[in-house]
Amino acid sequence: MKILHTADWHLGKRLDRFSRLEEQVLVMNEIVQIADEQNVDLVLIAGDLFDNFNPGVEAVELFYKTLKRLSLNGKRPVIAISGNHDSPSLINAPDPLARECGIILIGHPKAEITPFGTEHFKILNSEAGFIELQINNTDFPIRILHTPFANEIRLKEYFGENKEEEINKVLAHTWKELADKFCNDSGLNLLTAHLYMNKRGTEILEEPEGEKPIRIGNADLIYSDIIPEQIQYTALGHLHAFQNIGTKEKPVIYSSSPLCYSFSEAGQTKYVSLIDAEPGTPVSYKKITLESGRVLARKAFTSVEDAVQWLKENPNTFIELTLESETFLTADERRLIHQAHNGIVHLIPKVRSKELTEHQDQDINLSQDIEVLFKDYFKSKNGGQEANEELMNLFNEILNA
């Protein structure tokens, strides 16, 4: 069977003052198209469905319309778990209606899904943190261990009050117990989770800018070696770059966000993961590139002319633009830059510091004219940089007011 794994949609996300909703509509269409063209049997969405606990109406509408299309109106099971940006109660709320469309929404850790069936698939077994599906066109069951994001309070509620026990040990025990009870070579065995996970002994993986840090109990990081040996593929969410922190035989995949959501992701290509799987054998997967959305770029220039030329040559981008110069940007220069492009998110002027020499007088005469005094003060606070005419005009305007 074929499985599509995606995550970190962050519907409703903004980039500073810029809405990303139009881009999100396009990339959701692209994900649905991939699922249909590849004849996918099951879709896993590994958390951070929305960008905040109270998403706007348009983001919620896009979410449910996309899920309905992915489910082919109930023919294809879609399983979505909550992430650290999601409200578990909001994710759980439409559950009875979602089931009519073959959609399984899981908001809380150790949630137990009430068994139900459609004419295309049915839930054979369900336990806290586990479901087993049978899809009509397959001759084997699909077992899924599921762990949505949980903050420390919810973990205490669901996993107990033992503060001394690391969450790695708690999850290892919970997952192993479920895998030993339900998972064998007669079915397909999967895990989906929204966690900050890495391979033990390797370099710490960087979280994207703007991503709320995950803090779970006494541990910040979950290690991939606690995944039960029966699990053939682990579908993760939270980190926004595509990466396998498992092995070739047993992949543990962050599928990436569908769009670049912060400038720490500038230059990244975004993907979904397409898995070919059957019981008792290693799965194979491939990443499929997502083409939608504006490129994010971090660029630095030393002249306004060069910056304006690049901006005009790269219209379909969001930019963090640094302009390094000997003097501060004038209002006319700022206007010229912003007129050249409609996607400048940040404009960062960087004035080259002029080092004060040991021969320069560091004392400031407080009895001198206030305009001269301001010039000396500005110079002392800006590495010897002189205040330009525009700044002095503004100072005098304020002074006279």
C-alpha positions as CSV (number, residue, x, y, z in Angstrom):
1,M,0.0,0.0,0.0
2,K,1.0,3.6,-0.4
3,I,1.0,6.2,2.4
4,L,1.4,10.0,2.2
5,H,3.1,11.6,5.2
6,T,3.0,15.4,5.6
7,A,3.2,17.7,8.6
8,D,3.5,21.3,10.0
9,W,0.9,22.9,7.8
10,H,0.7,25.9,10.1
11,L,-2.5,27.1,8.5
12,G,-3.1,30.8,9.2
13,K,0.6,31.5,9.5
14,R,1.8,35.0,8.8
15,L,5.2,36.3,8.0
16,D,5.3,39.5,9.9
17,R,2.6,41.7,8.2
18,F,2.2,39.3,5.2
19,S,-0.5,36.7,5.1
20,R,0.5,33.3,3.6
21,L,-3.1,32.0,3.1
22,E,-3.1,32.3,-0.7
23,E,0.1,30.3,-0.8
24,Q,-1.3,27.7,1.6
25,V,-4.4,27.3,-0.6
26,L,-2.1,26.5,-3.5
27,V,0.2,24.1,-1.6
28,M,-2.9,22.2,-0.1
29,N,-4.1,21.8,-3.7
30,E,-0.7,20.4,-4.6
31,I,-0.7,17.9,-1.7
32,V,-4.2,16.7,-2.7
33,Q,-3.1,16.3,-6.3
34,I,-0.1,14.3,-5.3
35,A,-2.3,12.0,-3.1
36,D,-4.6,11.4,-6.0
37,E,-2.0,11.0,-8.7
38,Q,0.0,8.5,-6.6
39,N,-3.2,6.5,-5.7
40,V,-2.4,6.9,-2.0
41,D,-4.2,4.5,0.4
42,L,-3.7,6.4,3.7
43,V,-2.7,9.9,4.7
44,L,-0.8,10.8,7.9
45,I,-0.6,14.5,9.1
46,A,1.9,14.7,12.0
47,G,0.8,17.8,13.8
48,D,1.0,21.6,13.8
49,L,-2.1,21.7,11.6
50,F,-2.7,25.3,12.6
51,D,-0.3,28.1,13.6
52,N,-2.1,29.0,16.8
53,F,-4.7,27.8,19.3
54,N,-7.4,30.1,17.8
55,P,-7.0,30.0,14.1
56,G,-9.0,32.3,11.8
57,V,-12.1,31.2,10.0
58,E,-10.4,31.0,6.6
59,A,-7.6,28.8,8.0
60,V,-10.2,26.5,9.6
61,E,-12.2,26.3,6.4
62,L,-9.1,25.5,4.4
63,F,-8.1,22.7,6.9
64,Y,-11.5,20.9,6.7
65,K,-11.9,21.3,3.0
66,T,-8.4,19.9,2.4
67,L,-9.0,16.9,4.7
68,K,-12.3,16.1,3.0
69,R,-10.6,16.2,-0.4
70,L,-7.7,14.1,0.9
71,S,-10.2,11.5,2.2
72,L,-11.9,11.3,-1.2
73,N,-15.2,11.7,0.7
74,G,-14.5,8.8,3.0
75,K,-12.8,6.4,0.6
76,R,-9.2,7.1,1.9
77,P,-8.5,7.2,5.7
78,V,-6.8,10.4,6.9
79,I,-5.2,10.5,10.3
80,A,-4.2,13.9,11.8
81,I,-2.7,14.5,15.2
82,S,-2.2,17.8,17.0
83,G,1.1,19.6,17.5
84,N,2.5,22.2,19.9
85,H,0.8,25.0,18.0
86,D,-2.6,23.3,18.0
87,S,-5.4,23.3,20.6
88,P,-6.2,19.6,21.3
89,S,-9.8,20.4,22.1
90,L,-10.2,22.3,18.8
91,I,-8.8,19.3,16.9
92,N,-11.0,16.9,18.7
93,A,-14.2,19.0,18.4
94,P,-15.5,18.0,15.0
95,D,-14.7,14.3,15.4
96,P,-18.2,12.8,14.9
97,L,-18.6,14.7,11.6
98,A,-15.0,14.0,10.5
99,R,-15.5,10.2,10.9
100,E,-18.4,10.3,8.4
101,C,-15.7,11.4,5.9
102,G,-13.1,8.8,7.0
103,I,-11.1,11.4,8.9
104,I,-9.6,10.5,12.3
105,L,-8.5,13.5,14.4
106,I,-6.4,12.9,17.5
107,G,-5.8,15.9,19.9
108,H,-4.6,14.4,23.1
109,P,-1.8,11.9,24.0
110,K,-3.1,8.4,24.7
111,A,-6.4,9.3,23.2
112,E,-8.6,6.2,22.6
113,I,-10.6,6.3,19.4
114,T,-14.1,4.8,19.6
115,P,-14.2,2.0,16.9
116,F,-16.2,2.9,13.8
117,G,-16.3,1.9,10.2
118,T,-17.2,3.3,6.8
119,E,-18.0,1.3,3.7
120,H,-14.3,1.6,2.7
121,F,-12.5,0.8,6.0
122,K,-13.0,0.0,9.6
123,I,-11.1,0.2,12.9
124,L,-10.4,-3.3,14.1
125,N,-8.8,-2.4,17.5
126,S,-8.4,0.7,19.5
127,E,-6.6,1.4,22.7
128,A,-5.1,4.6,24.4
129,G,-2.4,5.7,21.9
130,F,-3.2,3.0,19.3
131,I,-5.5,2.2,16.4
132,E,-5.7,-0.7,14.0
133,L,-7.3,-0.2,10.6
134,Q,-8.5,-2.6,7.8
135,I,-8.8,-0.9,4.4
136,N,-11.0,-2.8,1.9
137,N,-8.4,-3.0,-0.9
138,T,-5.7,-4.4,1.4
139,D,-5.4,-7.9,2.8
140,F,-3.6,-6.9,5.9
141,P,-4.3,-4.6,8.9
142,I,-2.5,-1.3,9.5
143,R,-1.4,-0.7,13.1
144,I,-0.7,2.9,14.1
145,L,0.9,4.1,17.4
146,H,0.0,7.8,17.8
147,T,1.4,10.5,20.1
148,P,0.3,14.0,19.6
149,F,2.2,16.8,21.3
150,A,1.7,17.0,25.1
151,N,2.8,19.7,27.4
152,E,4.0,18.9,30.9
153,I,0.6,19.3,32.5
154,R,-1.1,16.9,30.0
155,L,1.7,14.4,30.3
156,K,1.2,14.3,34.1
157,E,-2.5,13.8,33.5
158,Y,-2.0,11.0,30.9
159,F,1.3,9.4,32.0
160,G,1.3,9.9,35.7
161,E,3.0,12.1,38.3
162,N,6.5,10.5,38.5
163,K,8.6,13.6,38.0
164,E,11.9,11.6,38.3
165,E,11.1,9.4,35.3
166,E,12.3,10.9,32.1
167,I,9.8,11.2,29.3
168,N,12.0,9.0,27.1
169,K,11.5,6.2,29.5
170,V,7.7,6.8,29.8
171,L,7.3,6.9,26.0
172,A,9.6,3.9,25.5
173,H,7.5,1.9,27.9
174,T,4.2,3.0,26.5
175,W,5.2,2.4,22.9
176,K,6.8,-1.0,23.6
177,E,3.7,-2.2,25.5
178,L,1.5,-1.3,22.6
179,A,3.8,-2.7,20.0
180,D,4.3,-6.0,21.8
181,K,0.5,-6.4,22.2
182,F,-0.6,-5.5,18.7
183,C,2.3,-5.3,16.2
184,N,3.7,-8.4,14.4
185,D,4.7,-9.3,10.8
186,S,1.1,-10.0,9.7
187,G,0.3,-6.3,9.5
188,L,1.9,-3.0,8.7
189,N,3.3,-1.2,11.8
190,L,3.6,2.6,11.9
191,L,4.2,5.3,14.5
192,T,3.2,9.0,14.1
193,A,4.2,11.7,16.6
194,H,4.8,15.4,17.0
195,L,8.0,15.5,19.1
196,Y,11.4,17.0,19.1
197,M,13.3,13.8,18.3
198,N,16.9,13.1,17.3
199,K,19.3,10.2,17.0
200,R,21.3,9.7,20.2
201,G,24.9,10.9,20.0
202,T,24.4,13.1,17.0
203,E,24.4,16.9,16.6
204,I,21.4,18.7,18.0
205,L,18.9,19.5,15.2
206,E,18.0,23.2,15.0
207,E,14.4,24.2,15.4
208,P,13.2,26.9,12.9
209,E,12.8,30.5,14.0
210,G,9.4,31.3,15.4
211,E,8.8,27.6,16.4
212,K,7.7,27.5,20.0
213,P,10.2,25.4,21.9
214,I,9.0,22.0,23.0
215,R,9.6,21.3,26.6
216,I,8.3,17.9,27.8
217,G,8.7,17.1,31.5
218,N,12.4,16.9,32.4
219,A,13.6,16.2,28.9
220,D,13.8,18.5,25.9
221,L,14.7,15.8,23.4
222,I,13.2,12.4,22.6
223,Y,15.7,9.8,21.2
224,S,14.8,7.7,18.2
225,D,16.3,4.5,19.7
226,I,13.2,4.2,22.0
227,I,11.0,3.4,18.9
228,P,9.9,-0.2,19.1
229,E,11.7,-2.6,16.8
230,Q,8.4,-3.7,15.2
231,I,7.7,-0.2,13.8
232,Q,8.5,0.0,10.1
233,Y,8.1,3.7,9.5
234,T,7.8,6.7,11.9
235,A,6.0,9.8,10.7
236,L,7.2,12.9,12.6
237,G,6.2,16.5,12.8
238,H,7.8,19.6,14.4
239,L,11.1,20.3,12.5
240,H,10.5,22.0,9.2
241,A,13.3,20.4,7.1
242,F,13.0,17.0,5.5
243,Q,15.3,14.5,7.2
244,N,15.6,10.9,8.2
245,I,16.9,10.4,11.8
246,G,16.4,6.7,11.6
247,T,17.9,4.1,9.2
248,K,17.3,3.2,5.6
249,E,15.5,0.0,6.8
250,K,13.4,1.7,9.4
251,P,13.0,5.4,8.5
252,V,12.1,8.0,11.1
253,I,11.1,11.0,8.9
254,Y,10.4,14.6,9.4
255,S,8.5,15.3,6.2
256,S,9.1,19.1,6.3
257,S,6.6,22.0,6.4
258,P,4.8,22.6,3.0
259,L,6.1,26.2,2.9
260,C,9.1,28.1,4.2
261,Y,7.7,29.8,7.3
262,S,10.8,31.7,8.7
263,F,14.0,33.1,7.3
264,S,15.9,30.3,9.0
265,E,14.3,28.1,6.3
266,A,15.5,30.3,3.5
267,G,16.6,28.2,0.5
268,Q,15.0,25.0,1.8
269,T,13.1,22.8,-0.6
270,K,9.8,21.5,0.8
271,Y,8.4,17.9,0.4
272,V,5.9,15.3,1.3
273,S,7.0,11.7,2.0
274,L,5.5,8.9,-0.1
275,I,5.9,5.5,1.4
276,D,5.5,2.0,-0.2
277,A,4.9,-0.5,2.5
278,E,3.8,-4.1,3.2
279,P,4.0,-6.3,6.3
280,G,7.2,-8.0,7.3
281,T,9.6,-6.2,5.0
282,P,11.4,-2.9,5.1
283,V,9.4,0.0,3.7
284,S,10.7,2.3,0.9
285,Y,10.0,6.0,0.7
286,K,10.7,8.9,-1.6
287,K,10.3,12.6,-1.1
288,I,8.2,14.5,-3.5
289,T,9.0,18.2,-4.0
290,L,6.3,20.8,-3.4
291,E,6.5,23.7,-5.9
292,S,4.0,26.2,-4.4
293,G,4.8,29.3,-2.4
294,R,7.1,32.2,-2.5
295,V,10.8,31.8,-2.0
296,L,12.3,33.2,1.2
297,A,15.7,34.9,0.8
298,R,18.3,36.5,3.1
299,K,20.3,39.0,1.1
300,A,23.0,41.6,2.0
301,F,24.2,44.5,-0.2
302,T,26.6,47.4,0.1
303,S,24.9,49.7,-2.3
304,V,21.2,50.7,-2.8
305,E,21.6,50.4,-6.6
306,D,22.7,46.7,-6.4
307,A,19.9,46.0,-3.9
308,V,17.2,47.6,-6.1
309,Q,18.5,45.7,-9.2
310,W,18.3,42.3,-7.4
311,L,14.8,43.1,-6.0
312,K,13.5,43.8,-9.5
313,E,15.0,40.6,-10.8
314,N,13.4,38.4,-8.0
315,P,9.8,39.5,-7.7
316,N,8.3,36.2,-6.3
317,T,10.2,36.3,-3.0
318,F,9.9,37.3,0.6
319,I,13.2,39.1,1.6
320,E,15.1,39.9,4.7
321,L,17.3,42.6,3.3
322,T,20.5,43.9,5.0
323,L,22.1,47.1,3.5
324,E,25.6,47.9,4.7
325,S,26.8,51.4,4.2
326,E,28.9,54.2,5.5
327,T,25.9,56.3,6.5
328,F,22.3,55.7,7.6
329,L,19.7,55.2,4.9
330,T,17.8,58.4,3.9
331,A,14.1,58.4,3.5
332,D,14.5,58.6,-0.3
333,E,16.7,55.5,-0.3
334,R,14.2,53.6,1.8
335,R,11.4,54.7,-0.5
336,L,13.3,53.6,-3.6
337,I,14.0,50.1,-2.1
338,H,10.4,49.5,-1.0
339,Q,9.1,50.7,-4.4
340,A,11.2,48.1,-6.1
341,H,9.6,45.1,-4.4
342,N,6.4,44.2,-2.6
343,G,7.9,41.4,-0.5
344,I,10.4,43.1,1.8
345,V,9.7,41.7,5.2
346,H,12.7,43.2,7.0
347,L,15.0,46.0,5.9
348,I,18.0,46.1,8.2
349,P,20.4,49.1,7.8
350,K,23.9,48.3,8.9
351,V,26.3,51.2,9.3
352,R,29.9,50.4,9.2
353,S,31.4,51.2,12.6
354,K,34.2,53.9,12.6
355,E,36.5,53.0,15.4
356,L,37.4,55.9,17.7
357,T,41.1,56.4,17.9
358,E,43.0,56.8,21.2
359,H,43.7,60.4,20.2
360,Q,40.0,61.4,20.0
361,D,38.7,63.3,22.9
362,Q,36.2,61.2,24.8
363,D,34.9,64.1,27.0
364,I,31.8,65.9,26.0
365,N,31.3,69.5,26.9
366,L,27.8,69.7,28.4
367,S,27.7,73.5,28.2
368,Q,27.9,73.6,24.4
369,D,24.9,74.3,22.0
370,I,22.3,71.5,22.2
371,E,22.6,70.7,18.5
372,V,26.4,70.2,18.8
373,L,25.8,68.3,22.0
374,F,23.4,65.9,20.2
375,K,26.0,65.4,17.4
376,D,28.6,64.5,19.9
377,Y,26.2,62.1,21.8
378,F,25.2,60.4,18.6
379,K,28.8,60.0,17.5
380,S,29.8,58.5,20.9
381,K,26.9,55.9,20.7
382,N,27.5,54.9,17.0
383,G,31.2,54.1,16.8
384,G,32.2,57.6,15.6
385,Q,29.5,57.8,12.9
386,E,28.4,61.3,12.1
387,A,24.6,62.1,12.2
388,N,23.5,62.9,8.7
389,E,21.6,66.0,7.6
390,E,18.2,64.2,7.5
391,L,18.7,63.1,11.1
392,M,19.7,66.5,12.3
393,N,16.6,68.1,10.6
394,L,14.4,65.6,12.4
395,F,16.2,66.4,15.7
396,N,15.6,70.2,15.2
397,E,12.0,69.5,14.3
398,I,11.4,67.7,17.5
399,L,13.4,70.3,19.5
400,N,11.4,73.2,18.1
401,A,8.1,71.4,18.7
